[in-house]
Amino acid sequence: MSTRNGPILVTGAAGFIGSHVAGALARRGERVIGLDNFDPFYSRVLKEANWSEAGGGAVLVEGDFTDGLFVRRVFETYKPAGVIHLGAKAGVRPSLADPAGYMHANVTGTATVLSEASRAGASRVVVASSSSVYGNSPTSPFSETQDVSRPISPYAASKLACEALGHAHHAATGLPVAMLRFFTVYGPRQRPDLAIVSFMRRIAKGEPITLFGDGSTSRDYTFIDDIVAGVLASYDSIPRHGFRVWNLGNNRPVSLAEVVGAIERTVGRSAEVQRAPMQTGDVERTCADIERSRAELGYAPRTGFEDGLARQWEWLRPRV
């Protein structure tokens, strides 16, 4: 729980992960201030539905977290005890078309949030990073201590820059800062552009799906409830560490071919598959070493992949 009286500010609060985190905080008795700019990357209607499903009666403020004066007013008005900064431009492939936009939203936004949090005397900041910072690492599973100096997409580079900013800010101000490397999060409210929700919709409708590569690429899919548990544990724990990077993954990679098979079983229909070459910026595999998170956060993912798919499909089916 918070050590200073005041609400917790959650940026990106109407998004997939943000709405789940805001709801979980409210359920454990925290006061929550949500902030979201409703970026048109996907439908505002979906984001409003995310926030409504989060529940808890939290306040939602609309605005741009790269705008320093706006963020300062939010801190002055609501006096948050701490921040969970999940707002960002997401996605590897879209970042290739708009690298400057990704740097502005992700890097300038993080710098703004860190600066205003320090100015307002907040007790801590948790920031969303990404497993994409590992690039095509030859070492697996991916450990927080390994070299991440070779990102292969603008999105990954922006998240790596955010980590560097977090470290520099902590060194300069003493503000506790956690950087969380999320590994392919899935579950109810997942962004509509992501593979699992897209495949579920298209397979259920009898529409073809496109697989990039030969199906051997793999991802460390992590169910949203496990991610949320890690986010809350990192918020509670970061003051003891000062600055820390934590992987939040499942440590059980699943190949693209296995994903399609599992979705076919979940939806109850065979997929019509179209093949395409690997996309620029896509990594071959991800796999989280979660020993640090397990030891320091008590992080222990509990949801098996097919169980998570079943829960996501139960949520999505009425919306297809």
N, C-alpha and C positions, 0 to 999 in steps of 0.2 A: 504493500500500500504506500501511498505518498507520505513523505516525511514533512512536507510543508503544506499548510492548509491552502487549498486552492484547487481548481479544476485541472484536468490534463487536456492540453491542446493536441488534437489529432488532425494532421493535414492529409489531404486526399481522402477525407472521411466518407465521401459518397462513392468511393471506388470499391473494388472487390475486397481487397485486404482491409482497407481502412474502415469500411462499414462493419466488418466482423470484429475488428479490434475495438471500435467505439462501443459496439453492443456488449462485448465481453467486459470492458471497463465499467460500463454502467451497471451490469449485473453484479459486479463485485463491490458496488457501492461508491464508485468514483463519480464525481461530477465531470462531465465531458463537454468540451467545446470542439465542434467539428468545423473544419475549414476546407472548402473545395472551390475550385474555379470553374467546374463543369466544362472542362476542355471538350471541344466537339469531336475528339478522337472516336468516341462512341456516344450513343444517344443519351441526352439529358434525362429522358423518361426512364431509362434503365437505372441511371444513377440516383434519381429521386426514389425509385422503387427500392434500391439498395439501402438508402438511408431510412426509408420507412420500415423496412424489414429489420434494421438494426435495433429499433425500439429504444426504450430507456428514457425518452423525453429529453434527450440532450439538445443543446443549442447548435444549429448549423449556420455558419457565416459564409457567405459567398464572396470570393475575392481572390486576387492573384498573390501568391506567396513570394513572387519575385519583386513585388512592390514594397520597398522598405517602409514607406510612410504608412501604407495600409497595415502591414504586419505590426508595426509599432502601435498603431491604434488598437489592434486586437489585443496585444499584450497589456496596454494601459487600461482597456475596458474590462477585460475578463481576468487579468492577473493569474495566468496559469502557473501552477507549481512546476510543471515540466511539459515536455513536448515529445510526441511520437510523430516524426516527420516521414510520412508515407507518400505524400504527394510527389508526382514526377511524371514526365513523359516516358511512357513504357514502350518496350518492344524493340527488338534488334533490327528487324527488316525496315520498319518505318524510319528508324534513325539514319539509315543510309541515304534517304531522300532529304532529310532535314537535320544535318549535323549541328548547325548553328542553333536551331530551335531547341534541340535536345540539350545542348550545353547551357543555353540561357535558362531553361526551365529547371534543369537538374542541378547545375553547378551554382548559378546565380541564386536560385531559389534556396538551396541548402546554405549558402553563405549568408543570405538574408535572415533565414530562420535562426541560425546559430548566433549571429550578431545581435538580433533583437532579444533572443532568449537570455543572453548574457547581460545585456543592458537592463532587462527587466528583473534580473535576479532569480531566474528559473533555476531549479535544482538539478536538472539533467535534460539531455536530449538523446533520443533514440532515432537513428536514421536508417531508412531502407537502402541497402546496397543490393547486390545481385551476384549470383553464381557466374554470370557472364564475365566477371572480371578475371576469371581463371583462363579464359580463352581456350585454345586447344592444348591444354596442359598434358604433357606425356605422363604425368604422375597421377595415379588414381588410387584411393579417393583423394579429393582435393582438401588440403589442410590450410588453415588460416596462416600458417607460417611460411608457406611456399611463395616463390616469386610470382607476382602478378603484373609484371611490367610490360606485358605484350597483349593488350586487349585487341580484338579483331573486329570490333564494330564501334561506331560512335556512341551507342548506348552504353556499352561496356566501359568505354573511355570516360564517359560522363560519371558513371558510378565510381570508378577508380579515383577520379578527381574529387568526388564528394568524400571518399574515405581520407584522402590526403588533407582536405579542408578540415575534416573532423579532428584529425590528429593535431594539425597546426593550431586549431582553435583551442583545443584542450591544453596544449603546451603553453599558449599565450595567456589563457584566462583561468585555467583550472576547472572549467566547466566539465563535468562528466559527460562523455559522449560515447555512445555505442553505435557500431556499424553492423548491420545485420545482412548477411549474404543469403538471400532467399533462393531456394532451389525449386523451380517450376511448380508453383502453387496451383492447386486445382480444388474444385468443390463448388457448392452452390454460390451463385452470383459471379462466377468466373467471367472475365472479360469476353465479349462475344467474338473477338478476333482470334482467340487462342484455340489450339488444335482440338482439345477434348470437347469443348462445347460445340465447336464447328462440326466436328466429326459426328457427334451425337445427333445434332439437328439434321445433317445431310443424310446420314444412314437411315434415320427414322423416316425420312421423307422419300427414300429410294433414290436420292440424288448422288452423283459420283463424288468421291473425295480425291484430293490430289496428295500423293506422297512424294516428298522430295528426297531423292536418294534411293538406296536399295532396301530401306527398312531396318538397317542395322544400327543407325544412330540411336542413342539412348539418353534418357533424362531421369534425373532423380526426383520423381514426382512426389510432392509433399502435400498432404491434405490440409485444408485451411484451418481446421481446429488445432492441428499440431503446430502450425505456424503461429497462430494466435497465442497459444500457450507459451511459445518461445519469446514472442514479442513482450508479453506481460512480464515474464521472468527476467528478461533483459532490462526492462524499465525498473524493476525492483532492485536489480543487482548492480547496475552500472556505477552507482556512487562508491562502491567498494573497490572498483577497478580503475576509475579515472577515465581511461580510454581503452576500448576493447573491440575487437572484431570477432563476431561469432557466426559460424555457419548454422543455418536453420534448414536442414534437409531431412531426407528419410533414410539415406545410406542404402537404398535398394533400387538401383537403376532399372528401368524398363525400356526395352527396345521399341522403336516405332511400330514394327510389325506386331509385337506383343500388345501394344496399346490398341491397335485396330482390332485384333482378335478379342480382347477383353471388352471393348465397346460393342462389338457385334453380339457377344453373349449377353451383355447388360441390356441392350436395346431390343434384342431378339430378332435381329435382321442382319443379313449378310451385306457387306460393303461392296460397292462397285468402285474399283480402285483405278485411278489414272496415275501414271508415273511421270516425274519431272526431275531434272537435275538438282543436286544440292544447291541451296541458296547461299549467296555471299553473306558472310557474317555469322552463319549458323555453325555452332560447334559440333564436334562428333559425339561427345558424351559429356555428361555431368554426373558426379558422384560425390556426396558430401562426407567428409570426415567429421563426425559429430562428437568426438571424444571431449573436446574443450567445452562445448555447449552442455554435454551431459554432466561433466564434472562441476562446472561453474554455475550452471543455470538449473540443473536437475531436468534438463530437456530430454524427453523420451517419447519420440513419435509412436503413436499407438495404432494408427489407421492403415490397414493393408490397402494395396492399390485397388483391388476389385471391390472391397467394401466401400472405399471412398467414391468409386465410380457409381456404385448403386445409390449412394446418398445424393450424388450430384444429379443423376438421372431422375430420381424421385422428385427433386426440386424442379428440374428443367422440363420434364415431360408435359406438364399442363401448359407450358409456354411455347411448345413447338408448334 
